[in-house]
Amino acid sequence: MAYEVKIPPAGESIATASVAQWHKADGEQVKKGDVLLTVETDKVSTELEAEVSGTLKILVPEGEEVDIGTLVAEIEEGEVAETAAEVPKAEEPKAEAPKGEAPKAEAAAASEGAAEERVVKVKVPPAGESINSATIATWHKRDGEAVAKGEVLVTLDTDKVSTELEADESGVLHILTPEGAEVEIGAIIGELTVGGVAKVAATPGAAPAAKAPAKVKAAAPAAAPVAAGATSAAAPLRPDLSVLPATAVREEKGEESDGRTTRKKMSMLRRKIATQLVNVQQTAAILTTFNEADMAAVMKLRKAVQEDFVAKHGVKLGFMSFFVKAVVQGLKEVQNLNARVDGNDIVQNHFFDVGVAVGTEKGLVVPVIRDADQKGFAEIEQDILAYALKARDGKIQLEDLRGGGFTISNGGVYGSLLSTPILNPPQSGILGMHTIQQRPVAVDGKVEIRPMMYLALSYDHRIVDGKEAVTFLIKVKDAIENPERLMLEI
């Protein structure tokens, strides 16, 4: 008797689902309760478990989109499969470690060997009140690999931050949800079998392999069964199955390519950025005004004190701390730039938390320098350096990004000469710094070559008038051109 495995209903508005990942091979013996398949919709991922024990017959391969209610597999009750999973262990290829040396993860798993096997769930942890889902960015361990307690298993991306999950115990990893999948907070994405035996030998220094071979859209009908013994996410990979001709259509980590173009999903962070930027264009009256600053005095001061500053504080004196302090003076002069619109109200900030835009591989993040008015130059530089290192390592936390009444964006580090920065909602102002360029300017009636920087202030014209914007920029310009007065806060 064959038990039918069908795509279950997932909500009134959901009509189709994608067969994301088979966790068992075609022809493999399964037990009641085993996870068979991960199904993805445009909202959630769902795991289908075996309702009966028997032999699995897969009817729809991974990567196919099917209607709700579609028959995707059958389970023949009572039959025993002869699959690659049942080949005696002596016949399986084994990776040998150097004599006298065993990989740390395997040794850790072996120490659990005498104990009875038990399963520890790997769940997506809470990431903040407003965050309901996360994307599985990278699995750092392979399916079936032994891992040690404390080792990083997976990197999760939300629309604000990246988080690394570590193994709570030593054991063997079983991956349930592939890279690129978007899952809800609290979802079970993997399991650690404590006391289990690894199926994949860990190779020190080697990059983790993909969880399944790259999927090829075959010419056969979508319902054609997968060949018996085909590699599943739970079985060791065959290198020959991962090699595709250049012209093949392939899907890998959410990417599709035909050799001429590649289509891939936006990351959650990029989607959040895109949504915010479109929203602010539609909801704020954005205007930009410009000025320029002579950087000669700041450059001279930095050169004179840099060695002593580093010796005392352990960080370099950069340009950004000068601009943060200059912005604070400007915000004290023009208070509406340190306010925001909330419906028909204006919310005025009486603190000076200044966001500093930092570019990362995954997109722009804006960590906040808290109470910048109460901090000295060294404290601000230390904050900036700490945020830069966290951004580089993907360690920025949600709390680092919260709040902020004004933002500074330094396009000059990329060579930008002039730009119109866009507001960071719900803030009402953002200052754009640009590259320092030697230009001829009039100084005391004479033409001199000076290191000049264009400054751009974008502001919400609903609560900030043009006069106020110009006043703010002139205040910043004067502070930068007279850094001694700025440091004395006069």
SVG drawing of the C-alpha trace seen along z (x, -y; Angstrom):
<svg xmlns="http://www.w3.org/2000/svg" viewBox="-8 -91 62 96">
<polyline fill="none" stroke="black" stroke-width="0.4" points="0.0,0.0 1.4,-3.4 0.9,-6.4 0.7,-9.7 2.9,-12.7 1.1,-15.9 1.8,-19.6 -0.3,-20.8 -2.4,-24.0 -0.4,-27.0 -2.9,-29.8 -5.8,-31.3 -3.6,-33.5 -1.0,-30.8 -1.7,-28.7 1.7,-27.3 4.9,-26.1 8.4,-25.2 10.0,-21.8 13.1,-23.3 15.0,-20.3 14.5,-16.5 16.1,-15.2 15.8,-11.6 17.0,-9.9 14.6,-8.3 14.3,-4.6 15.5,-5.2 13.9,-3.5 12.2,-6.1 10.6,-6.0 7.4,-7.6 8.3,-11.1 11.4,-11.5 11.7,-14.8 11.2,-14.1 11.0,-17.5 11.3,-21.3 8.6,-23.2 8.8,-26.9 6.1,-29.4 6.4,-33.2 5.9,-33.6 7.2,-30.6 9.1,-27.3 7.5,-24.1 8.9,-20.7 6.9,-17.6 7.4,-14.5 6.7,-10.9 3.3,-9.8 4.2,-6.1 7.3,-3.9 8.4,-2.5 10.3,-3.1 10.3,-6.6 9.5,-7.2 10.1,-10.8 7.9,-12.1 8.8,-15.8 12.5,-16.8 14.0,-19.8 13.5,-23.2 10.1,-22.6 7.1,-24.9 3.9,-23.0 0.3,-23.7 -1.0,-23.2 -2.3,-19.6 0.2,-18.2 1.4,-14.6 5.2,-14.9 6.1,-11.4 4.8,-8.1 5.8,-5.8 5.5,-2.0 4.8,-0.7 6.8,2.4 9.4,2.4 13.1,2.2 15.2,0.1 18.5,1.0 20.1,-2.4 23.5,-3.9 22.6,-4.8 22.6,-1.0 26.0,-0.2 28.2,1.4 30.4,-1.2 33.5,0.7 32.7,-0.1 32.2,-3.8 35.1,-6.1 36.7,-7.6 38.8,-10.7 42.0,-9.9 43.4,-12.3 47.2,-12.6 48.6,-9.9 48.3,-10.7 46.0,-13.6 42.2,-13.6 40.0,-16.6 38.8,-18.4 35.1,-18.0 35.4,-14.2 37.2,-13.8 34.5,-15.8 31.8,-13.6 33.7,-10.4 33.8,-11.5 30.1,-11.3 30.1,-7.9 29.4,-5.8 26.3,-7.8 22.9,-7.2 22.1,-9.3 19.8,-12.3 18.8,-15.2 19.3,-18.9 17.3,-21.3 19.0,-24.2 16.5,-27.1 16.5,-30.7 16.7,-32.9 14.8,-36.1 16.5,-39.2 14.3,-42.1 10.7,-43.1 10.2,-44.2 12.0,-41.2 9.8,-38.2 12.1,-36.3 15.7,-35.7 17.6,-34.3 20.0,-31.4 23.1,-33.1 25.8,-30.5 26.2,-27.1 29.7,-26.9 29.5,-23.1 28.4,-20.3 25.4,-18.1 26.5,-15.0 29.6,-16.6 30.8,-16.3 31.0,-19.6 32.3,-20.6 30.5,-22.7 31.1,-26.4 31.8,-26.1 29.9,-28.4 27.2,-26.5 25.4,-29.1 25.2,-32.8 21.7,-34.3 20.8,-37.6 17.8,-39.7 16.8,-43.1 19.1,-44.8 21.9,-42.6 23.8,-39.3 24.0,-36.7 26.2,-33.6 24.8,-30.6 27.1,-28.3 26.8,-24.6 25.3,-24.3 26.7,-20.8 29.1,-18.5 27.5,-16.2 26.7,-15.5 24.9,-18.2 21.9,-17.4 20.9,-20.4 17.1,-20.8 16.9,-24.1 19.3,-25.1 21.2,-28.4 19.2,-31.2 15.9,-30.1 13.9,-32.7 12.5,-31.3 10.5,-32.5 12.0,-33.3 11.9,-30.2 12.0,-27.8 14.0,-24.6 16.7,-24.7 18.9,-21.9 19.6,-19.2 22.6,-18.1 22.7,-14.4 24.7,-14.0 26.6,-10.8 26.0,-10.3 28.6,-9.2 29.6,-11.7 28.8,-10.9 31.1,-13.6 34.8,-13.8 35.7,-17.3 38.8,-18.6 40.7,-21.3 40.9,-24.5 38.6,-23.3 35.5,-25.4 32.2,-23.7 30.6,-22.0 27.2,-22.7 24.4,-20.7 23.2,-19.3 24.4,-19.2 23.5,-22.1 20.1,-21.5 19.7,-21.2 16.3,-21.8 15.9,-18.6 14.0,-18.2 12.0,-15.5 8.5,-16.2 8.5,-17.8 6.8,-14.8 9.6,-12.4 11.0,-10.5 14.5,-11.0 16.8,-8.1 17.3,-5.7 20.3,-6.4 20.3,-10.1 22.3,-12.3 20.2,-14.0 21.0,-16.6 21.7,-13.9 24.1,-11.9 27.8,-12.5 28.3,-14.4 29.6,-12.9 32.0,-15.5 31.0,-14.4 27.4,-15.5 28.4,-19.0 30.0,-19.7 27.7,-21.4 28.2,-22.4 28.6,-26.1 25.4,-26.3 23.2,-24.6 20.6,-26.5 21.5,-26.2 20.1,-27.3 22.5,-27.7 21.8,-29.5 18.8,-31.3 20.6,-32.1 19.6,-31.2 22.0,-31.5 21.8,-30.6 25.4,-31.7 24.5,-35.1 22.5,-36.5 22.1,-35.6 19.0,-36.2 19.3,-36.1 17.1,-37.2 17.8,-40.4 19.1,-39.8 16.8,-40.8 19.1,-43.7 19.0,-45.0 15.2,-44.6 14.9,-46.6 17.2,-49.3 15.2,-49.4 11.9,-49.7 13.1,-52.4 14.6,-54.5 11.5,-54.3 9.3,-55.2 11.3,-58.2 11.2,-59.5 7.4,-59.2 6.8,-60.6 9.4,-63.4 10.0,-66.6 13.7,-66.1 15.8,-69.1 19.6,-69.4 21.8,-72.4 25.6,-72.7 28.7,-74.4 32.4,-73.7 35.1,-73.6 38.8,-74.3 40.4,-71.3 43.9,-72.8 43.6,-73.7 42.2,-70.3 44.9,-68.5 47.6,-70.6 46.3,-70.0 46.0,-66.3 49.5,-66.0 50.9,-68.0 49.2,-65.9 48.7,-62.5 51.7,-60.7 50.9,-61.9 47.2,-61.2 47.8,-57.6 50.3,-57.0 47.8,-58.2 44.5,-56.9 45.4,-53.9 43.5,-55.2 44.2,-57.6 42.7,-61.1 40.5,-61.0 38.3,-63.5 35.1,-61.9 35.4,-63.0 35.8,-66.6 32.7,-66.3 30.7,-64.6 31.6,-67.5 30.9,-70.1 27.5,-68.5 26.7,-68.6 27.4,-72.4 25.2,-72.7 22.3,-70.8 22.5,-73.0 22.1,-76.0 19.4,-74.5 17.2,-72.3 14.7,-71.3 17.4,-69.2 17.5,-67.2 13.8,-66.5 11.4,-64.3 7.8,-64.4 5.4,-62.0 2.0,-62.4 0.9,-65.9 3.4,-66.3 7.1,-67.3 9.2,-65.2 12.2,-67.2 15.3,-65.4 17.2,-66.8 20.1,-64.3 22.8,-64.2 23.0,-60.7 24.8,-60.9 24.7,-58.0 27.8,-57.3 27.0,-55.4 29.3,-52.4 29.4,-50.5 29.6,-46.6 29.5,-43.8 25.9,-43.3 24.8,-46.9 24.8,-50.2 24.4,-50.2 24.3,-53.2 25.7,-52.6 25.1,-55.4 27.6,-57.4 25.6,-57.9 25.6,-61.2 28.2,-62.7 28.0,-66.0 29.4,-64.5 32.3,-62.6 35.7,-63.8 37.5,-63.2 39.3,-60.1 36.0,-58.5 34.3,-59.2 37.3,-57.7 37.2,-54.6 33.5,-54.2 33.9,-54.6 36.8,-52.0 34.8,-49.5 31.8,-49.8 34.0,-49.5 35.5,-46.3 32.1,-44.9 30.7,-45.8 33.7,-44.1 33.1,-40.9 29.3,-41.0 29.0,-41.5 26.8,-44.7 24.0,-44.3 20.4,-45.7 21.1,-47.9 24.0,-49.5 21.7,-50.8 18.7,-52.0 17.9,-55.6 20.0,-58.3 18.8,-61.8 21.1,-62.8 23.4,-60.9 26.8,-61.6 27.6,-59.8 31.2,-59.9 31.1,-59.2 34.6,-60.7 36.2,-57.5 35.0,-56.0 36.2,-59.1 32.8,-60.8 33.2,-64.5 29.6,-65.6 26.3,-63.8 22.8,-64.4 22.5,-62.0 19.1,-60.6 17.5,-60.8 17.8,-58.0 14.1,-57.8 12.6,-59.1 15.5,-61.6 15.2,-65.0 18.8,-65.6 21.9,-64.0 25.3,-65.5 27.3,-64.2 31.1,-64.5 33.1,-64.1 36.6,-63.6 39.2,-66.3 40.4,-67.9 43.1,-70.5 41.3,-73.4 42.1,-77.1 40.3,-79.4 40.4,-83.1 42.2,-83.7 42.6,-87.3 42.4,-88.5 44.8,-86.0 44.3,-82.7 45.7,-79.8 45.5,-76.0 43.7,-74.6 42.4,-71.2 38.7,-71.6 35.7,-69.4 32.2,-69.8 29.5,-69.4 25.9,-68.5 23.0,-68.7 19.8,-66.9 16.9,-67.8 13.1,-67.4 11.7,-70.6 8.5,-70.0 10.1,-71.1 13.4,-72.6 13.4,-75.8 16.1,-76.7 17.5,-79.4 18.0,-76.9 19.7,-74.5 22.1,-77.1 22.8,-78.2 23.6,-74.7 26.0,-74.2 27.8,-77.5 28.1,-76.4 29.7,-73.1 32.0,-74.8 33.2,-77.4 33.9,-74.6 35.9,-72.6 37.9,-75.6 38.7,-76.6 39.4,-73.2 41.0,-74.8 37.8,-76.6 35.9,-73.4 38.0,-71.4 37.4,-74.1 33.7,-74.0 33.6,-77.8"/>
</svg>
